[in-house]
Amino acid sequence: MDQLQIFLHALLGQTGVVHFSAGNLVMILVGAIMIYLAISKHYEPLLLIGIGFSCIVANVPGPPDVPGGQAISALLYVIKDGGLFHYAYEGVAKLIIPPLIFLGVGAMTDFGPMIANPKLVLLGAGAHLGIFVALILAKLLGFSLAEAGAIGIIGGADGPMAIFVTMKLAPHLLGPVSVAAYSYMALMPMIQPPVMRLLTTKAERQISMADARKVTKLEKIAFPVVIAIIVNLFFPPVAPLITMLMFGNLLKEVGVTDRLAKTAAGGLMNVIILVLTVAIGSTMAADKFLTLQTLEIVALGLVAFMFGTGSGVVTARIMNLFLKVKINPLIGSAGIASVPIAARVSHIVAHEENPKNFLIYHAMGPNLAGVFGTAISGGIMLALIGVV
């Protein structure tokens, strides 16, 4: 019997069972909740399914890692030793994936709503207060200025930009920052509506907006070229991302590169999303993720999203003081950069108040402006903090 016990103990020692911890269980539940929300609530399934699954696998311990003296999951072991997951993560860490995401986003985006109503660009600026609120709070909590900048950029609701700025300022925070950014983007339908309703009256939420003017083909073709020149001249720290965004949009608008535009927006984008979600989810191992620092970053990210949503709505209400034709202040919440999630949330909340209200086109204006707002905010951080 003693020999059998010794044998079984030795056998279990070669598996991950004896190394399973309460922290692993917590993170597995987190991953399962992500998958549940993606399936049952349709909260950005393209993001949450991959992140949630990889989070689960990353928290299933494997056999002891002899060189390091501790048990890690098979997924993380592959990351350490090379292979698919290693290069998936390297694609994010070396800033290859973020520009390619922007290429795909540009190829599927119509900037017409922003071009048609330029004043709505102000909402893309007004909705970024959360970035700087989170930055200040992070500094007060003891984070360095560079770390605080990386945490603050979560409030821009732009995953690739958050990754880009974090790798420039505080690469050791890439895991928690990217997880917070993409998780909150997916959970916007839960986070934003309470803030939007709190800061508006029922009458304001029912405001209908007239159709915007028709944008010409020439305007749509000239726009990405002009913006690319401006960004490369005045905001070089973030030029790689915005340049690829504009290139993708140019492919879409010129009308003679449909194959390339469809590839960038379709097949290539799908591959990049698969790689990105696996890379992000694989960083969520309990021993690295369940720390006070990570919890602070996640909490600050939520604060940033809420302040960004609120500041966008308040900016729209301030604009209405000077406008003869009022805008629905709910579109101000779309000024954060998550395209098209934030615009969709603005439309849904307005449609619930007034079934005849269709704000999606109008909300896309500030939503697209928010991409540039986040880029400018990130560029300012990189320039002022001195890491370019």
Buried (B, 14 or more C-beta within 10 A) or exposed (E): EEEEEEEEEEEEEEBBEEBBBEBBEEBBEBBBEBBEBBEEBEBBBBBBBBBBBBBBBBBBBBBBBEEEEEBBBBBBBBBBEEEEBBBBBBBBBEBEBBBBBBBBBBBBBBBBBBBBBEEBBBBBBBBBBBBBBBBEBBBEBEBEBBBBBBBBBBBBBBBBBBBBBBBBBBEEBBBBBBBBBBBBBBBBBEBBBEBBBEBBEEEBBBBEBEEBEEBEEEBBBBBBEEBBEBBBEEBEBBBBBBBBBBBBBBBBBBEEBEEBBBBBBEEBBEEBBBBBBBBBBBBBBBBBBBEEBBEBBBBBBBBBBBBBBBBBBBBBBBBBEEEEEBBBBBBBBBBBBBBBBBBBBBBBBBBEBBEEBBBBBBBBBBBBBBBBBBBBBBBBBBBEBEBE
